[in-house]
């Protein structure tokens, strides 16, 4: 069975807010000494995603 895909459409402000929140989460995990690989992948996906106009 295939995994269901979800699409998220963000404008400029929402994209900026999501990116900022992910970076805060990454910094928090780094302080705790936990892995941040999945957060890094999400940040790259959000930053490189096209912005809805």
Secondary structure, DSSP 8 states (H G I E B T S, - for coil): -----------HHHHHHHHHHHHHHHHHHHHHT---HHHHHHHHHHHHS----
